[in-house]
C-alpha cells in the first residue's frame, strides 16, 4: 500500500502541494511565536476596563508563544519527514561478492 501511495503522491501535484502547505504552516506558526505576546498584550490593553482593578498590569507573556512553537516544530518535522520519504529515497547498498582464492592468485 505504501509504495502505491508514495508513487501517487510523487507523480501528482497533490504531494507537492500538501508538502508545501505543511512547511508553510510550520513557518507561519514559528513566526507567530514572536507576534503572539504582542497580540495578547494589545488584547489585554484593549479589554483592560473589563478586568478588576486589583488585577496585575498586563505585560508580555512568553506562555502565549509556547503553543505556536510546539505546533510549528510539529508541522516542520512532519513536512521534512515526508520530503525525505517522498523525494529522497534511502540508498540501497549492494553487497560486494567476496573474492575467491582463484581470483586472488
SELUMZA-576241 format. One line per field, with one value per residue (C-alpha): x, y, z. Coordinates in steps of 0.001 Angstrom, whole numbers, always signed. Layout:
N
xx X/...
yy Y/...
zz Z/...
# end
This chain:
105
xx +0/+2769/+4643/+1432/+677/+4216/+4056/+702/+1999/+5248/+3748/+824/+699/-1145/+2027/+3929/+1013/+475/+4182/+4346/+1287/+2791/+6077/+4354/+2078/+5108/+6955/+3843/+3442/+7100/+6711/+3643/+5933/+7268/+3944/+1715/+2954/+2353/-1126/-2021/-682/-2756/-5867/-5270/-4813/-7985/-10117/-8457/-11690/-13262/-10597/-10893/-8731/-6804/-5568/-1878/-988/-801/+2632/+4321/+3978/+6112/+3471/+1316/+4107/+4541/+1555/+2705/+6237/+5053/+2724/+5398/+8027/+5439/+4496/+8117/+9228/+6303/+6952/+10655/+9943/+7506/+10020/+12664/+10274/+8863/+11768/+14986/+14733/+17143/+20240/+20389/+23859/+24593/+26900/+30098/+30847/+33769/+36854/+37574/+41039/+41337/+40912/+43441/+46229
yy +0/+2464/+2130/+2872/+5862/+7146/+6794/+8611/+11476/+11876/+11787/+14118/+17684/+16643/+15550/+18725/+20946/+19092/+19216/+22929/+23559/+21672/+23545/+26919/+26266/+25345/+28527/+30588/+29061/+29686/+33319/+33549/+32723/+36271/+38000/+36157/+38005/+41372/+40458/+39188/+42390/+44515/+42475/+42896/+46649/+46852/+44999/+46358/+48043/+44581/+43387/+44153/+46953/+44588/+42524/+42923/+45094/+43210/+42537/+40459/+36757/+34026/+31421/+32591/+31601/+28002/+26504/+28186/+26902/+23328/+23389/+24940/+22344/+19580/+20782/+21283/+17860/+16110/+18092/+17265/+13593/+13498/+15314/+12727/+9815/+11047/+12644/+11317/+7520/+5541/+4298/+548/-900/-3819/-6268/-6973/-10537/-11923/-12581/-16220/-17660/-18396/-14683/-13626/-15798
zz +0/+886/-2435/-4332/-2081/-2478/-6262/-6389/-4231/-6145/-9639/-8910/-7693/-4543/-2751/-3585/-2597/+688/+1462/+704/+2854/+5810/+5609/+5133/+8103/+10208/+9253/+9942/+13407/+14229/+13144/+15399/+18322/+18052/+17390/+19901/+23034/+21367/+20161/+23637/+25182/+22768/+23569/+27305/+26894/+24797/+27333/+30464/+31503/+31982/+34431/+38148/+39494/+41756/+38806/+37883/+34940/+31657/+30261/+27627/+28357/+26857/+27745/+24834/+22427/+23534/+21635/+18427/+18942/+19513/+16506/+14306/+15111/+14698/+11202/+10134/+11401/+9669/+6463/+6430/+7125/+4199/+1994/+2858/+2327/-971/-2790/-1237/-1068/+1051/-732/-1016/-628/-2881/-1146/-2995/-3892/-1923/-3959/-4454/-3949/-7652/-8488/-5877/-7293
# end
